[in-house]
Amino acid sequence: MADTENSVCDKKVFNQIFELNSQTLCNYLYYQCGDLQQAEDLAQEAFIKLWNNCKKVIVEKAKAFLYTVAKNAFYNQVAHKKVVLEYAKIPRSSSDIETPEYKIEENEFMEKLQNAINALPEGQREVFLLNRINKKTYKEIAEMLGVSQKAVEKRMHKALVKMRKTINNI
């Protein structure tokens, strides 16, 4: 590991990283979500994650780490909101009375699903969300990410396998 004076774990270095990047990260997130409070919350979460992982992140990669963490957190929030909105669209009939047990099981599954999505590595999560939430084709995703369509297919396959294991093992 690098010396402590050039480590993200050093408070002075961390504060410099914060001073240099907090406003631009917040602006980037505000551009993404259009909600200043949400942007500030996401930026704060990214800096907390940076501090919690300071031993693993070198100073030169701190900015990229922050943007990646913030972007993924935003995508997770968007995915969660879309799942909630899609669920809200499902018509309910008065004859389809759900038991409290069913509602509890449903809430537990939604939590497991969200945790499984969060547990995916970045590449797999990005492909999964773009395909399943944003309805992008594998070809469109490959063009967006600058990878082959086969790579996208492989990431999606691995994501689905890992999610099944995560959901079934929880």
Phi, psi and omega in degrees: 000150180292164179297158187292339180288338180244032181252145177298335180288343176287127185301322179295317179295315179300316179298322177295316178299318179297311181299320183285332191241343188298315183290318180292323177295316179298317178298316179301313182292323177297321177297322181290315190253339179075012181230111185299317180298315179297318179299316179295320178296315180296319179296317179298317178299320180296318179291325176296316179295323177299314181296318180293336180247023188301330180287339183265344186251126176276154186306318183295338182256002185299316181297314179298320178301312181301313182293321180294313180298314181296317179299314180295321178297319178296314178300321179295320178295318179297315180299317180297316180297321179294321177298316179297316180294319178296320179296320181294335181284342183293123181294141179246130176255154182292335180281346181263070182275125182267138179284158176301325179297319179298316180297320178296313179299320180296315178296320178297318179295318180298322178294318177298318180297314180297317178296322179294320177296316180296331183281347181291146172298157187307311183299316180292318180298316182299314179296315180301311182294319179296322182280308189278329182262312182272358175060032178277146176281164178300323180296314179298319180295317180301317179294319181296320185269350180071035177233172180284160178296325177300320179297320178296316179299318180294317178298318181295316179300312180298321179298314182294319178298313181295320180296319179300315180297315181298314183292320182285337182268349183280000000 
